[in-house]
Amino acid sequence: MRKKRWILWTIVCLLGLWALAGCKKESGQEQPGVQQEEQKDTGKKENKNKKTHKFVPEDYAPGTGGMMVTDNGFYYYSCGTDLGYHYCDRTTKRPMYLCNKPECRHDGNEFCVATNARYYYLDECIYSEKLFLYALEVTETQYLFKLLAAELDGSAMNEVATITTLEKTEGNISIDNCGMIIHRNTAMLEVHMEDSDMEDVRYYGVAVLNLNTGEVSWLDEDPLGGDNVEVSRFRGYGDWIYYCRKEGKKKLLHRYHITEKTDEVCKLLTGFAGYYEVKDADTVLYLRSGMSELCSYRYSTGENVEETRIMTVNRYYYTLDGISGVTEDYVEATDILDFQTDGEYFYFPELVRWLGSTDEEGNQYSRLDKAYVHVFNKELEEIAVVDLALEFPIPGFEETEWTKRPFTIDLHYCGEEIFWTLSPQENMAEEYIFCCKRSDFLAGTPEFTFVYRQE
């Protein structure tokens, strides 16, 4: 989930900029689903992106965030100079605005799906062959939280439902951590708004929207109470939507039954830090904090089982050279803090950081240097340990200093494809997407190819 924190004056400024300046599209640039020549002559639209990629079994919804992929291309929101939603074709690898309007300037006008300045976007996901957008609309008197649905070729967008309406205040408003998941025609959405100038102005709640009926209900008794506790890490499986919620210093795993509208808490072992995945209808897997210990919980019996410990790569000692103010030896430290699944395998990233002694100013030197991925099957047998590295040359991409020591490790497991998102330390808003086949990854020999760059 893409987390954002925006102040109201920032939103107002962006609306003004969108209204005043347009982004002219490049000559010869085609739009998703229709060539530019067809747009000029007829304006007719043919949705070639109708079939969405089956990442995982039909019954499993991994939540939002990360890669939004179809058989033909990729969808993403750009926070760079080309602000708005974009589409990148698999074949041409050319990013373009997600807009199918003839001669559109992508300047925030109400007919442009990509840059419509009427909304501030909070989260998004592809579901049921549409791009669903969780958005905020600001009027002179109100804040309206809405769910929108856009066609995958950018030809149209419509409002699905208004989740809630809040009265506008005069202070500095921040919107943060408004995530969502859509599973089995049910959307679960966070509503979170605070006024930094007024401590008593805080709204937080989790809405449940039935896409069939348009009915909105809430998880908490006080739907938007200021004392409601935030949730995190949505997952969907079967008739349930799973999520985490803090209780004091602990994190608890909940699941919500879509049809019965009931909520239950899983009684996990101590040390649960909020990292879990659904194995099947009766079992969840979770990590215990600081232990690299994988455990399972079975709903039918209420039993917790300590399944296995992830054996990290051995630690080695080095000597620092050429780093100003740091002279002592340092150790290569490993962590396994999270994991993901594609519905068939479970992937545990092991991040290796060089932890140095303190420098002359009292700061400890730390740098991400290596990454491994431990792969387990559903029988929880480790079948591979992948040394994650880019092997150059890569067609269409030149080796740089930051790719030798990437600043971020962000992997997305999409069925038969695995995507790797890298960002340079100098510009975290810039992302480079690489891809490999899952079969090669499981064999321990992933050959990554460069897919596209977004900013």
ABEGO torsion letter per residue (X at the ends): XBBBBBBAAAAAAAAAAAAABBBBBBBGBBBBGBBAAAAAAAGBBBBAAABBBBABBAABBAEBEEBBBBAABBBBBBABABBEBBBBBAAAGBBBBBBABBGBAGAGBAABAAABAABBBABBBBBGGBBBBBBBBBBAABBBBBBBBBBAAGABBBBABBABBBBBBABBBBBBGBBBBBBGGBBBBBBBBBBAABAABBBBBBBBBBAAAGBBBBABABAABAABBBBBGBBBBEABBBBBBBBEABBBBBBBBAAAGBBBBBBBBBGBAGBBBBABAABBBBBBBGAGBBBBBBAAAGBBBBABBBBBBBBBBBBBBGBBGBABBBBBBBBBABBBBAGABBBBBBBBBBBBBBBAAGBBBBBBABBBBBBBBAAGBBABBBBBBBBOBBBGBBBBAAAABBABBBBBBBEABBBBBBBBAABAABBBBBBBBAAAAAAGBBBBBBABBBX
